[in-house]
Amino acid sequence: MARMNKQQLLAGTDENPKDWKFIENNTLECTREDGTRIIRHFRTNILTFNPDGTIVFNTDGFRKMTTKVRMNNHQDMVDIWQDKRVWYVRAQKRVEFSNGTGFFMTRDPDAEVFVYADGMSYHPEHGFKGVGRKPDKRMLKALRKYSKDFAAALPVDMPSGGDCWYCAMTNAEGVTMGDQANDTSHLVSHVFEKPPYYVPSLLMHALTEAQRGYYIKACAFKGEHPGAYMESLLDSYRSQMAKDIYNYLYERLINKRFRASEKTTGFAVY
């Protein structure tokens, strides 16, 4: 990822760049007059250290490996890791040096494990607050099957007004009616309907959200570019498209995050 300067990282805020300092690539630190310390990665305040000892964690929906690394690097009270797309957290334990000169924090395999959630907090005495819930296994299994079967059924018709309205209709920002209403019921019905409903508009939004290029999108729909080359391109991207569909549904059905604007990569969290 290209390096950004302070002005770019603080764009859209009233922050004075002089109050912030670089601590890693695209990562800034600032300490307020009241003692609050903030770690900002790209345009998200990922760690907020309050004067009372509470640490607040946030990704704004961008649960990327680098973000997780930054969170672990710049605090030692909480261990954060990922398993099968789900982020988990647990408190670290304090270990005293044998000579009594100090201590260090390390992983505690016996500590209670929680699911990470944006906005959650941790305090050494009071523990975690605002943690998430484990994904429903039945739903995960259904999403995997639906996504794989959807990709196998490609190409599909071009998106049209005959699609599910909550998937097809958007506002001026490109946000679907479903995301505007924070509605997942239509997605659940597509996944569990017999036979399943492979919505062309859902596929288009999933590919857009994954930032797929024109030719990758074109080969997924009928009548765009027929021919052996496009068939070969589609075959080579089926597994990736299945992942894109899965990720699109996972964000909404599991993480309860809905697109704030299709012109950005930002999510609104509910």
HELIX and SHEET records of a PDB file:
HELIX    1   1 LYS A    6  LEU A    9  1                                   4    
HELIX    2   2 PRO A   17  ASP A   19  5                                   3    
HELIX    3   3 MET A   65  ASN A   73  1                                   9    
HELIX    4   4 LYS A  137  ALA A  152  1                                  16    
HELIX    5   5 TRP A  165  ALA A  168  1                                   4    
HELIX    6   6 MET A  177  GLN A  180  1                                   4    
HELIX    7   7 SER A  185  PHE A  192  1                                   8    
HELIX    8   8 PRO A  200  GLU A  209  1                                  10    
HELIX    9   9 TYR A  214  ALA A  218  1                                   5    
HELIX   10  10 ALA A  228  LEU A  253  1                                  26    
SHEET    1   A 7 LYS A  21  GLU A  24  0                                        
SHEET    2   A 7 THR A  27  THR A  31 -1                                        
SHEET    3   A 7 ARG A  37  HIS A  41 -1                                        
SHEET    4   A 7 THR A  44  PHE A  49 -1                                        
SHEET    5   A 7 ILE A  55  PHE A  57 -1                                        
SHEET    6   A 7 SER A 121  HIS A 123 -1                                        
SHEET    7   A 7 GLY A 127  LYS A 129 -1                                        
SHEET    1   B 3 VAL A  78  ASP A  83  0                                        
SHEET    2   B 3 VAL A  86  ALA A  91 -1                                        
SHEET    3   B 3 PHE A 114  VAL A 115 -1                                        
SHEET    1   C 2 LYS A  93  GLU A  96  0                                        
SHEET    2   C 2 PHE A 103  THR A 106 -1                                        
SHEET    1   D 2 ARG A 257  ARG A 259  0                                        
SHEET    2   D 2 PHE A 267  VAL A 269 -1                                        
END                                                                             
